[in-house]
Amino acid sequence: MKAKKIPMRRCVGCMESKPKNQLIRIAGYGGEVSIDVTGKAKGRGVYLCPNTQCFEKAQKRKAIGRNLEMELHSEQLEKLFEELKKYEKKD
């Protein structure tokens, strides 16, 4: 029996490739950004590790907006950051 291939995605914060199910997808569509829990929301998506350090790195490098190919306002990022805290995993 062939082993099932695990989809890998790169975190835009730490730039490490990890299994897709360990990362949080952020979807951007029509000027709106949201956390995509299902992984099936329409629009472009970026992946982040579920921790504050990666979010801060991505924010500093403006990686989320750049990878979603949209302009993000600080209010949108703040709202995303608050939402991300719910999914944060403590090491």
N, C-alpha and C positions, 0 to 999 in steps of 0.2 A: 504494500500500500504506500502511495506517495504522500509525503508530509505536506500539509497545507502551508502555502507560502504566507508569511506574515507581512502585511504591507508596512513599509517604513516611511516615516515622514521626518522632516528636519524642523527642529524648533527654531523660530526666528530670533530667539533670545540668545541661547547658548550655542546655536548652530550645530548641535549634535543630532545625528539621526537616531531615532528611537522607534519602537513599534507604535503604530498609529493609535492603538487603544490606550497608550500611556500618556498621550498628549491631548490638549484641548484645542478644538477647532474654533477659529473666529471667522465668521462669514461676513463678507461685505457685499451688499447689493443695493443699488438705487440710492446711494448716499447714506445708507444705514449700516451700522456694524452691530453684530450681536454674537453672543456665544452660542455655538451650534452644538448642542448636546447630542443630537442624533447623528451628526456627521453627514446629513443629507440635505441641508438647507441650500437653496440656490444661491449662486453668486460665487465670487472668488473666495478662497479660504486660505488662512495661514494657521500654522500650528504652533502652540506654545506648551512648554512644560508647565505642570500645575504648581508653580511656585513663584513667589514674589521677585526673586532675583532675576529670573528669565524675563518676567514682564518688564522690570525696570531696565534691563539691558536693551530689550526690544524698543522700549519707549525712547531711550536715550539715542539710539541709532535711527529712530523714526522708521523702524523695519515694518511695523504693522501696516501703516498707511502706504508705504512704498510697495509692499508686496500685494496689498489689496488694490493697488493702483488707484487710490483715492485720497483726497485731502481729509485728514482727521483733525477735528478741533479738540482742544484740551478737555472740554466738557465730555465729549464722547469717550476719550481715553479714561477719564475719571470714572465714568459710569461702567466702562468695561472692567476697570481695575476692581471696583466694588463687587461686580458680579463674579470676577475671577476668584476673589477671596473665598467664595462659597465652595469652590472646587479645589482649593489649595490642599496639597498633600504634605503633611509634615514628615520629614525624614527622621 
